[in-house]
Amino acid sequence: MELSHSQLAFPYVVHELVPTRDQCPAEEFKDFSLLRDEVPPREAQGRILHLDPGENSYLLEDNEQLVVKAFRLFHRVPSFGFVVEEKPRPGKLNVEKLKDLGVQPGPAYGKLKNGISLVLEDGRTISPSDVLEEPVPGRKICILGDCSGPVGDEATELCREADLLIHEATLDDTQE
C-alpha cells in the first residue's frame, strides 16, 4: 500500500499467505520471512498463514455461513487462487403442513427453522425434519489469478462443481 501511495478510507488487516518454493521458478523465489521483524506494528495485526500439509491449502475463514480457502498456483512469482463456499442453508418451512399440525405463525417457526424441535401442548413433538424442505446448497466461487497452472491437485478438487470460476490470464498473440 505504501509503494502504490494508495489511501483507503476504511481500516484493513493484511493476512500473509506464506508461499512454498514450488510456486515459482527457483531463481525467482524470495524468502521475505526475515523482513517481518522490520515491519512496524499496526493497530490490527493480520495472521501469517502456512500451508496446511494435510489439506494442501490455506484456511482463511470458516464460520457459520462460509468457508474461504486459498491454494497454490505456479507463476513467475508465487501466486494463489481462492475458493469461497457458502455452507448449506436450511430449506424452506412447509407452512401448510405446520398449519395442518396446528402450529401458528410466530416464534415457533423460527425455532424449527433454526433446527430446534417443538413440543406442542398436546405432547406431540415436531422435529425440524418433519416440516423443512431439503437444505439449500451453498454457492461456490473460485478465483484464480494469472498463472501457469496449479501446484498439485488441490485447485481441481477445491473448485470442483463451482458455480462460478473467475480466471484472469494474460497471453500474447502467439498463444491465442
C-alpha positions as CSV (number, residue, x, y, z in Angstrom):
1,M,0.0,0.0,0.0
2,E,2.9,2.3,0.8
3,L,4.6,1.7,-2.5
4,S,1.5,2.5,-4.5
5,H,0.6,5.5,-2.4
6,S,-2.9,4.1,-2.1
7,Q,-5.1,5.7,0.5
8,L,-8.1,3.7,1.7
9,A,-11.0,5.3,3.6
10,F,-11.5,2.2,5.7
11,P,-9.4,0.1,8.0
12,Y,-7.9,-3.2,6.8
13,V,-5.9,-6.1,8.0
14,V,-3.3,-8.0,5.9
15,H,-3.1,-11.7,6.4
16,E,0.0,-13.2,4.8
17,L,0.0,-16.5,2.9
18,V,3.5,-18.0,3.2
19,P,4.3,-19.5,-0.3
20,T,6.2,-22.7,-0.9
21,R,9.3,-22.9,-3.1
22,D,7.4,-24.9,-5.7
23,Q,5.1,-22.0,-6.7
24,C,7.6,-20.3,-9.0
25,P,10.9,-20.9,-10.7
26,A,13.7,-21.4,-8.2
27,E,15.6,-18.3,-9.3
28,E,12.5,-16.1,-8.7
29,F,11.7,-17.4,-5.1
30,K,12.4,-14.9,-2.4
31,D,12.0,-15.6,1.3
32,F,10.6,-12.5,2.9
33,S,10.1,-14.0,6.3
34,L,13.1,-12.3,7.7
35,L,11.6,-8.9,6.9
36,R,8.6,-9.5,9.2
37,D,10.6,-8.2,12.2
38,E,11.3,-4.9,10.4
39,V,7.6,-4.1,9.8
40,P,6.3,-1.6,12.3
41,P,3.4,-2.8,14.3
42,R,-0.1,-1.6,13.2
43,E,-3.3,-1.3,15.1
44,A,-4.6,-4.6,13.8
45,Q,-2.1,-7.3,13.1
46,G,-3.0,-9.9,10.5
47,R,-2.3,-13.6,10.7
48,I,0.6,-15.4,9.0
49,L,-0.8,-18.5,7.3
50,H,1.2,-21.5,6.4
51,L,0.2,-24.3,4.1
52,D,-1.8,-27.0,5.9
53,P,0.1,-30.1,4.8
54,G,-2.9,-32.4,5.2
55,E,-5.2,-30.3,3.2
56,N,-2.6,-28.7,0.9
57,S,-4.5,-25.4,1.2
58,Y,-4.7,-22.4,3.5
59,L,-7.8,-22.0,5.6
60,L,-8.6,-18.2,5.7
61,E,-12.1,-18.3,7.2
62,D,-14.5,-20.9,8.5
63,N,-17.7,-19.6,10.2
64,E,-21.4,-20.5,10.3
65,Q,-22.0,-19.0,6.8
66,L,-19.0,-19.8,4.7
67,V,-15.5,-21.3,4.2
68,V,-12.7,-19.4,2.4
69,K,-9.6,-21.3,1.4
70,A,-6.5,-20.4,-0.7
71,F,-4.5,-22.8,-2.8
72,R,-1.1,-22.6,-4.5
73,L,-0.6,-21.6,-8.2
74,F,2.6,-21.7,-10.2
75,H,3.7,-18.4,-11.9
76,R,6.7,-16.2,-12.3
77,V,6.2,-15.2,-8.7
78,P,4.3,-17.2,-6.1
79,S,0.5,-16.9,-6.7
80,F,-2.6,-18.1,-5.1
81,G,-6.2,-19.0,-6.0
82,F,-9.2,-18.7,-3.7
83,V,-12.4,-20.6,-3.2
84,V,-15.3,-19.0,-1.3
85,E,-18.0,-21.5,-0.5
86,E,-21.3,-20.9,1.3
87,K,-22.4,-23.5,3.7
88,P,-25.8,-25.1,3.0
89,R,-28.8,-23.2,4.4
90,P,-31.9,-24.8,5.9
91,G,-34.7,-25.4,3.5
92,K,-38.0,-23.5,3.5
93,L,-40.6,-24.3,6.1
94,N,-43.7,-26.1,4.9
95,V,-46.2,-23.6,6.2
96,E,-49.2,-25.6,5.1
97,K,-48.0,-28.7,7.0
98,L,-47.4,-26.5,10.1
99,K,-50.9,-25.1,9.9
100,D,-52.4,-28.6,9.5
101,L,-50.5,-29.6,12.6
102,G,-52.0,-26.6,14.4
103,V,-48.8,-24.6,14.7
104,Q,-49.5,-20.8,14.4
105,P,-47.0,-18.4,12.7
106,G,-44.6,-16.8,15.2
107,P,-41.5,-17.8,17.2
108,A,-42.2,-21.5,16.8
109,Y,-41.5,-21.2,13.1
110,G,-38.1,-19.6,13.8
111,K,-37.2,-22.3,16.3
112,L,-38.0,-25.0,13.7
113,K,-36.1,-23.1,11.0
114,N,-33.1,-23.0,13.4
115,G,-33.2,-26.7,14.0
116,I,-35.0,-26.8,17.3
117,S,-37.8,-29.3,17.9
118,L,-41.1,-28.2,19.3
119,V,-43.3,-29.9,21.8
120,L,-46.9,-29.0,21.3
121,E,-49.4,-28.5,24.2
122,D,-50.9,-32.0,23.4
123,G,-47.5,-33.6,23.9
124,R,-46.7,-34.1,20.2
125,T,-43.2,-33.4,19.1
126,I,-42.4,-31.7,15.8
127,S,-38.9,-32.0,14.6
128,P,-37.4,-29.7,12.0
129,S,-37.0,-32.5,9.5
130,D,-40.8,-33.0,9.6
131,V,-41.5,-29.5,8.3
132,L,-38.4,-28.3,6.5
133,E,-37.8,-28.9,2.8
134,E,-34.4,-30.0,1.5
135,P,-31.4,-27.8,2.5
136,V,-30.4,-25.1,0.0
137,P,-26.9,-25.9,-1.2
138,G,-24.3,-23.2,-0.8
139,R,-22.8,-21.4,-3.8
140,K,-19.1,-21.8,-4.7
141,I,-16.9,-19.2,-6.4
142,C,-13.3,-19.9,-7.4
143,I,-10.9,-17.1,-8.3
144,L,-7.6,-17.8,-9.9
145,G,-5.1,-15.1,-10.9
146,D,-2.7,-15.2,-13.8
147,C,-0.7,-18.4,-13.5
148,S,0.9,-21.2,-15.5
149,G,-1.1,-23.8,-13.6
150,P,-2.0,-25.1,-10.2
151,V,0.5,-26.7,-7.8
152,G,-0.8,-30.2,-7.1
153,D,-4.4,-31.3,-7.4
154,E,-5.9,-29.0,-4.8
155,A,-7.2,-26.4,-7.2
156,T,-9.1,-29.0,-9.2
157,E,-10.6,-30.6,-6.0
158,L,-11.4,-27.3,-4.3
159,C,-13.0,-25.8,-7.4
160,R,-15.0,-28.9,-8.5
161,E,-18.6,-28.1,-9.2
162,A,-18.1,-24.4,-8.7
163,D,-21.0,-22.1,-9.6
164,L,-18.6,-19.5,-10.9
165,L,-14.9,-19.7,-12.0
166,I,-13.0,-16.4,-12.5
167,H,-9.6,-16.9,-14.1
168,E,-7.5,-14.0,-15.1
169,A,-4.9,-14.7,-17.7
170,T,-2.6,-12.6,-19.8
171,L,-1.3,-14.2,-23.0
172,D,0.5,-12.8,-26.1
173,D,-1.0,-13.2,-29.6
174,T,1.1,-16.4,-30.3
175,Q,-0.9,-18.2,-27.6
176,E,-4.3,-17.1,-28.9
